[in-house]
Amino acid sequence: MESSECDTCWYYDYDEEYDEYYCMMDLDEDEVYRIFCSANSTHCPFYRQGDDYTLARRQ
């Protein structure tokens, strides 16, 4: 999975307390391994296009 896919994902957010980005999806250990650690995984099945202006466009 390319990092650019995460950068534009709706579920990718910044945590000010830990000073790092993280995935907000509630994944169990098996899903984390299948998505991020498996060599045959090319993209995240939970990816959803989003950006800072997505909500503003809907208002």
N, C-alpha and C positions, 0 to 999 in steps of 0.2 A: 504494500500500500504506500502510495506516495504521500509525502508530508503535505503537499499542496492540496490533496483531497481533504485532509483534516482541517487545514487552514480556512477552508470555505464551508465547512460543515456547520449546520445549525446547532449541533450538540457539543461543539468544541468551545469551551469557555475558559476564562481566566480566573484563577483563585488568588485573590489579593493576600490572603492569610499565608499561603504557602509560596506565593510568588512564582506560580507556574500555570501552564495550560493543562487542561484535562478533558476527558470525554465525559459528558454528563449522562450518557446512557447507563442504565442499571444492568450491567452485564455480570453473569456468573463466571466462575473460573474457566469452564469449558468454552464459553463463547469468547473470552479474552484470548485463550490459546488459539482457537480456530481462526480468529480474525487477525490477530497481531503477530502471532508466533509461527503460524503455519507457512511453509514455503510456497504452497500452491494457492494461497489467498492473494488475489490481485486488487481487490477493493472491499470496502466495508459494506455489508448488506444494510446497515442502518444509516448510511450516508443520506443526508437531506440538504440540498442546496439552501444556503442562507447567508445573510450578511447583515450589517448594521441597519440597512434601509428596508429590510423586508417588512417589518412591522409598520414603518412609516408609510409604505405604499398602500397598506391595507386600510389605513385610517382615512 
